[in-house]
Structures are given as structure tokens and as C-alpha cells.
Amino acid sequence: MEKRKLTFKNRLIAFVIMPLWAAFITSLAESLIKRTLLNVDTMITIFILALIVYVCYPFFSEEKFEAIFVRDSHSSFDCKIRRHKSFFIEQTLLWLFVGAWTGIEAVILF
């Protein structure tokens, strides 16, 4: 079976937009809990962590990744979100949880 490649648009979505979204959501949740402004250093750290997660994602959940970014490579980002709502909701909730966890942990330890 022929292995299809990711297009530039899908690489941009999977490895730039999604980690940026994760960094923003996590930092926002953390800053709201700690009642501080968004911290750029924290966002960069979370972006690097999210980038590692999204680079490893195709190895852990190949079917879901292939369905979203390879088979539906011709679809627009909006169409991908509508067609695969569960994936994008799951990712948003995951990073909100991480932000809430780190925010609560920082408030308790501080």
C-alpha cells in the first residue's frame, strides 16, 4: 500500500497551529487561575512541549492522525474541525486541563 505524505498545509496545521493553540490555551488557563498576565516564557516552554507531543502523535495514534491530516488533506481547516470535532475538542480540553493543573499547582505551592 502506498504511503501518502503530508501536504505543506497539513504540516502547518499539525506542527505549528496546533502547538500554538495548545500553548495559548494552556497559558491562558494558567494565568487566569494565578491571576497574572500571560507569560511569554511559559508560552514558549509549553509550545516546545506541545510540539514534541504533536510530532510524536502520529506514532501513538496513527489511524486518527492519518484520517485527519492525510486522507482529508484536501479539506480546509474549517472542514477538518467540523468533520473531526472529537479530536479538536479532546486536544483543547487536554491543554486546558494541563493549564489548570499547572496553575493550581503553582497557586498551592506558592
C-alpha positions in Angstrom: 0.0 0.0 0.0 1.3 3.4 -0.9 2.1 5.7 1.9 0.8 9.3 1.3 2.7 12.3 2.5 1.5 15.3 4.5 1.0 18.4 2.4 2.6 21.7 3.5 -0.8 23.0 4.7 -1.3 19.9 6.9 2.2 20.2 8.3 1.5 23.8 9.1 -1.8 22.8 10.9 -0.4 19.8 12.7 3.0 21.1 13.8 2.6 24.9 14.0 -1.1 25.9 14.5 -2.0 23.1 16.9 1.0 23.6 19.2 0.4 27.4 19.1 -3.2 26.8 20.1 -2.1 24.4 22.9 0.5 27.0 24.2 -2.1 29.8 24.2 -4.9 27.7 25.8 -2.6 26.3 28.5 -1.0 29.7 29.3 -4.4 31.4 29.3 -5.9 28.8 31.8 -2.8 29.0 34.0 -2.7 32.8 34.0 -6.5 33.0 34.8 -6.0 30.7 37.8 -2.9 32.5 39.0 -4.5 35.9 38.2 -1.5 37.1 36.2 -0.8 38.2 32.7 0.2 35.8 30.0 3.9 34.9 30.4 5.8 34.6 27.1 8.5 32.4 28.7 5.8 29.9 29.8 4.2 30.0 26.4 7.5 29.2 24.7 8.1 26.3 27.0 4.6 25.0 26.5 4.9 25.4 22.7 8.0 23.3 22.7 6.3 20.6 24.9 3.2 20.7 22.6 5.4 20.5 19.5 7.0 17.3 20.9 3.6 15.9 21.7 2.3 16.6 18.2 5.4 15.3 16.5 5.0 12.0 18.5 1.3 11.9 17.9 1.4 10.1 14.6 3.3 7.2 16.2 0.8 6.8 19.1 -2.4 7.3 17.2 -1.6 6.7 13.6 -5.2 6.0 12.5 -6.6 9.2 13.8 -3.7 11.3 12.6 -3.9 9.8 9.1 -7.7 10.3 8.9 -7.4 14.0 9.8 -4.2 15.1 8.1 -3.6 12.6 5.3 -6.9 11.3 4.0 -8.6 14.6 4.4 -5.6 16.6 3.2 -7.7 18.3 0.6 -10.2 19.7 3.1 -10.0 23.1 4.6 -9.1 23.6 8.3 -12.7 24.6 9.0 -13.9 21.4 7.3 -11.4 19.3 9.3 -12.7 20.8 12.5 -16.3 20.1 11.6 -15.6 16.5 10.4 -13.3 15.6 13.3 -14.8 17.6 16.2 -13.9 15.0 18.8 -10.2 15.2 18.1 -10.1 19.0 18.3 -12.3 19.1 21.4 -10.1 16.5 23.0 -7.0 18.4 22.3 -8.5 21.7 23.6 -9.7 20.0 26.8 -6.3 18.3 27.3 -4.4 21.6 27.1 -7.0 23.4 29.3 -6.5 20.6 31.9 -2.7 20.9 31.7 -3.0 24.7 32.2 -5.5 24.3 35.1 -3.3 21.7 36.7 -0.1 23.8 36.5 -2.0 26.9 37.6 -3.5 25.2 40.6 -0.2 23.6 41.5 1.6 27.0 41.3 -1.0 28.6 43.5 -0.9 25.8 46.1 2.9 25.7 46.2 3.3 29.5 46.2 
